[in-house]
Amino acid sequence: MKIVIFSDSHGDVDTMCGVVEKEKPDMIIYLGDGIADAEQLNEKYPDIQMIKNLGNMDSENEDEELIKFSEICGKRFMMTHGHTFFDDFDNLDKGRKNILKSMFQNNADITLHGHIHEPYINCCQITPTQRCWIMCPGRIGKKVNASGTFYPVYGVLKINEFGTFEWQFIEVE
């Protein structure tokens, strides 16, 4: 199974469409901050299964589901935008520790999150017999700032029939 993972599109649907055309994924996971963009993408590619999360820019309703769990290829995924974990950008390790705690409490194998706009991946040992992965695909939305253009990044996760993973970050130029 090939899964494309997006976060933080911030209005840039075209870049996501270009990635879907190129990658031809079996599934898309969208991790928030542009839920309307994800809905447009879903309308354009209705035959591709999609899981969508809300981000801090998507809703102010505290009752909405901010963390989703799904069984994919025999692995328990925890998916979130991440803003409830990363309240301090100067201390990302604290947010990752909070994610690990939640993963342990919810028996998750893989956590996918956005919010921090930087690609990140790490494998952690939760217990002597349980390993887990934390992955942030970066920001898919193009942005131009004073130092120039920020190139979008997304993640690709391939899970083979034996349950092993292949992770990749890809920058869009």
C-alpha positions as a LaTeX table, in Angstrom:
\begin{tabular}{lrrr}
\hline
Residue & $x$ (\AA) & $y$ (\AA) & $z$ (\AA) \\
\hline
Met1 & 0.00 & 0.00 & 0.00 \\
Lys2 & 1.22 & 3.46 & $-0.91$ \\
Ile3 & 0.06 & 6.33 & 1.32 \\
Val4 & 0.69 & 10.01 & 0.57 \\
Ile5 & 0.72 & 12.17 & 3.69 \\
Phe6 & $-0.02$ & 15.91 & 3.55 \\
Ser7 & $-0.25$ & 18.62 & 6.17 \\
Asp8 & $-0.59$ & 22.38 & 6.24 \\
Ser9 & $-1.73$ & 23.13 & 2.70 \\
His10 & $-2.97$ & 26.61 & 3.71 \\
Gly11 & $-4.93$ & 27.08 & 0.47 \\
Asp12 & $-2.60$ & 25.27 & $-1.94$ \\
Val13 & $-4.78$ & 22.59 & $-3.53$ \\
Asp14 & $-2.88$ & 22.64 & $-6.84$ \\
Thr15 & 0.35 & 21.36 & $-5.30$ \\
Met16 & $-1.50$ & 18.45 & $-3.66$ \\
Cys17 & $-3.22$ & 17.59 & $-6.96$ \\
Gly18 & 0.13 & 17.54 & $-8.73$ \\
Val19 & 1.51 & 15.16 & $-6.10$ \\
Val20 & $-1.49$ & 12.83 & $-6.37$ \\
Glu21 & $-1.14$ & 12.74 & $-10.16$ \\
Lys22 & 2.56 & 11.92 & $-9.83$ \\
Glu23 & 2.40 & 9.42 & $-6.95$ \\
Lys24 & $-0.90$ & 7.64 & $-7.72$ \\
Pro25 & $-1.39$ & 6.62 & $-4.07$ \\
Asp26 & $-3.75$ & 4.00 & $-2.67$ \\
Met27 & $-4.60$ & 6.33 & 0.23 \\
Ile28 & $-4.19$ & 9.97 & 1.24 \\
Ile29 & $-3.86$ & 11.13 & 4.82 \\
Tyr30 & $-4.39$ & 14.85 & 5.41 \\
Leu31 & $-3.26$ & 16.19 & 8.79 \\
Gly32 & $-4.97$ & 19.57 & 8.98 \\
Asp33 & $-4.67$ & 23.32 & 8.40 \\
Gly34 & $-6.60$ & 23.51 & 5.19 \\
Ile35 & $-9.48$ & 21.07 & 5.63 \\
Ala36 & $-11.37$ & 22.79 & 2.78 \\
Asp37 & $-8.34$ & 22.04 & 0.57 \\
Ala38 & $-8.49$ & 18.37 & 1.58 \\
Glu39 & $-12.20$ & 18.28 & 0.77 \\
Gln40 & $-11.51$ & 19.72 & $-2.70$ \\
Leu41 & $-8.81$ & 17.10 & $-3.20$ \\
Asn42 & $-11.21$ & 14.38 & $-2.10$ \\
Glu43 & $-13.83$ & 15.61 & $-4.58$ \\
Lys44 & $-11.28$ & 15.54 & $-7.40$ \\
Tyr45 & $-10.05$ & 12.03 & $-6.49$ \\
Pro46 & $-13.10$ & 10.29 & $-4.98$ \\
Asp47 & $-11.74$ & 6.80 & $-5.70$ \\
Ile48 & $-8.71$ & 7.30 & $-3.44$ \\
Gln49 & $-9.44$ & 6.58 & 0.21 \\
Met50 & $-8.76$ & 9.66 & 2.34 \\
Ile51 & $-8.49$ & 10.29 & 6.05 \\
Lys52 & $-8.80$ & 13.97 & 7.02 \\
Asn53 & $-7.90$ & 15.69 & 10.28 \\
Leu54 & $-8.75$ & 19.17 & 11.48 \\
Gly55 & $-5.96$ & 21.59 & 12.30 \\
Asn56 & $-5.84$ & 24.60 & 14.58 \\
Met57 & $-6.73$ & 26.85 & 11.60 \\
Asp58 & $-9.71$ & 24.67 & 10.63 \\
Ser59 & $-12.02$ & 24.87 & 13.63 \\
Glu60 & $-12.50$ & 26.56 & 16.95 \\
Asn61 & $-15.00$ & 23.97 & 18.15 \\
Glu62 & $-13.30$ & 22.16 & 21.04 \\
Asp63 & $-15.75$ & 19.24 & 20.78 \\
Glu64 & $-14.53$ & 18.17 & 17.34 \\
Glu65 & $-12.38$ & 15.09 & 16.93 \\
Leu66 & $-8.75$ & 16.24 & 16.82 \\
Ile67 & $-7.14$ & 12.80 & 17.08 \\
Lys68 & $-8.18$ & 9.92 & 14.85 \\
Phe69 & $-7.26$ & 6.26 & 15.06 \\
Ser70 & $-7.33$ & 3.82 & 12.18 \\
Glu71 & $-6.12$ & 0.30 & 11.48 \\
Ile72 & $-4.12$ & 0.29 & 8.23 \\
Cys73 & $-2.33$ & $-2.86$ & 7.01 \\
Gly74 & $-2.38$ & $-4.33$ & 10.50 \\
Lys75 & $-0.88$ & $-1.24$ & 12.18 \\
Arg76 & $-2.70$ & 1.09 & 14.54 \\
Phe77 & $-2.33$ & 4.69 & 13.35 \\
Met78 & $-2.87$ & 7.77 & 15.50 \\
Met79 & $-3.39$ & 10.86 & 13.32 \\
Thr80 & $-3.57$ & 14.44 & 14.49 \\
His81 & $-2.65$ & 17.91 & 13.34 \\
Gly82 & $-0.48$ & 18.17 & 16.42 \\
His83 & $-1.35$ & 21.56 & 17.85 \\
Thr84 & $-2.69$ & 19.96 & 21.04 \\
Phe85 & 0.73 & 18.35 & 21.58 \\
Phe86 & 3.05 & 21.11 & 20.35 \\
Asp87 & 2.12 & 24.17 & 22.38 \\
Asp88 & 5.73 & 25.41 & 22.54 \\
Phe89 & 7.74 & 25.58 & 19.31 \\
Asp90 & 10.89 & 26.19 & 21.36 \\
Asn91 & 10.46 & 22.78 & 23.00 \\
Leu92 & 9.50 & 20.24 & 20.31 \\
Asp93 & 10.86 & 17.39 & 22.45 \\
Lys94 & 8.12 & 18.08 & 25.01 \\
Gly95 & 5.47 & 17.69 & 22.29 \\
Arg96 & 7.04 & 14.45 & 21.08 \\
Lys97 & 7.08 & 13.10 & 24.64 \\
Asn98 & 3.37 & 13.94 & 24.91 \\
Ile99 & 2.76 & 12.07 & 21.64 \\
Leu100 & 4.66 & 9.03 & 22.96 \\
Lys101 & 2.56 & 9.04 & 26.12 \\
Ser102 & $-0.64$ & 9.17 & 24.07 \\
Met103 & 0.63 & 6.42 & 21.76 \\
Phe104 & 1.31 & 4.17 & 24.74 \\
Gln105 & $-2.11$ & 4.89 & 26.26 \\
Asn106 & $-3.86$ & 4.19 & 22.93 \\
Asn107 & $-1.69$ & 1.27 & 21.79 \\
Ala108 & $-0.67$ & 3.08 & 18.58 \\
Asp109 & 2.14 & 1.87 & 16.32 \\
Ile110 & 2.45 & 4.99 & 14.16 \\
Thr111 & 1.62 & 8.63 & 14.79 \\
Leu112 & 1.31 & 11.08 & 11.93 \\
His113 & 1.12 & 14.78 & 12.76 \\
Gly114 & 1.52 & 18.18 & 11.16 \\
His115 & 1.58 & 21.69 & 12.62 \\
Ile116 & 5.35 & 22.19 & 12.94 \\
His117 & 5.90 & 22.59 & 9.15 \\
Glu118 & 9.21 & 20.66 & 9.31 \\
Pro119 & 9.65 & 17.08 & 8.11 \\
Tyr120 & 10.46 & 14.74 & 10.98 \\
Ile121 & 10.62 & 11.01 & 11.52 \\
Asn122 & 11.74 & 8.91 & 14.45 \\
Cys123 & 11.44 & 5.33 & 15.63 \\
Cys124 & 11.01 & 4.92 & 19.39 \\
Gln125 & 10.96 & 1.98 & 21.78 \\
Ile126 & 7.81 & 2.26 & 23.95 \\
Thr127 & 8.24 & $-1.06$ & 25.76 \\
Pro128 & 10.81 & $-3.86$ & 25.35 \\
Thr129 & 8.55 & $-5.46$ & 22.73 \\
Gln130 & 6.81 & $-2.42$ & 21.18 \\
Arg131 & 8.40 & 0.00 & 18.73 \\
Cys132 & 6.57 & 3.00 & 17.34 \\
Trp133 & 7.06 & 5.63 & 14.68 \\
Ile134 & 6.37 & 9.36 & 14.81 \\
Met135 & 6.28 & 11.21 & 11.49 \\
Cys136 & 5.52 & 14.77 & 10.36 \\
Pro137 & 5.44 & 15.28 & 6.57 \\
Gly138 & 6.26 & 18.99 & 6.70 \\
Arg139 & 4.22 & 21.67 & 4.95 \\
Ile140 & 2.69 & 20.98 & 1.49 \\
Gly141 & 1.49 & 24.55 & 0.94 \\
Lys142 & 3.83 & 26.80 & $-1.07$ \\
Lys143 & 4.95 & 29.92 & 0.68 \\
Val144 & 7.04 & 32.88 & $-0.40$ \\
Asn145 & 8.82 & 34.79 & 2.33 \\
Ala146 & 11.63 & 37.34 & 2.56 \\
Ser147 & 14.29 & 34.66 & 2.07 \\
Gly148 & 12.60 & 33.29 & $-1.05$ \\
Thr149 & 10.28 & 30.44 & $-1.87$ \\
Phe150 & 9.63 & 27.71 & 0.66 \\
Tyr151 & 9.37 & 24.44 & $-1.25$ \\
Pro152 & 6.51 & 22.18 & $-0.21$ \\
Val153 & 7.25 & 18.79 & 1.32 \\
Tyr154 & 5.08 & 15.69 & 1.71 \\
Gly155 & 5.54 & 12.18 & 3.01 \\
Val156 & 5.15 & 8.81 & 1.35 \\
Leu157 & 4.69 & 5.64 & 3.35 \\
Lys158 & 4.82 & 2.29 & 1.62 \\
Ile159 & 3.74 & $-0.78$ & 3.56 \\
Asn160 & 4.48 & $-4.10$ & 1.91 \\
Glu161 & 2.65 & $-7.42$ & 2.34 \\
Phe162 & 5.00 & $-8.38$ & 5.20 \\
Gly163 & 4.12 & $-5.23$ & 7.16 \\
Thr164 & 7.48 & $-3.52$ & 6.76 \\
Phe165 & 7.66 & 0.21 & 6.05 \\
Glu166 & 9.46 & 2.44 & 3.63 \\
Trp167 & 9.31 & 6.17 & 4.52 \\
Gln168 & 10.23 & 9.03 & 2.23 \\
Phe169 & 10.06 & 12.82 & 2.28 \\
Ile170 & 9.74 & 14.46 & $-1.12$ \\
Glu171 & 10.24 & 18.17 & $-1.84$ \\
Val172 & 8.10 & 19.72 & $-4.59$ \\
Glu173 & 9.87 & 22.30 & $-6.73$ \\
\hline
\end{tabular}
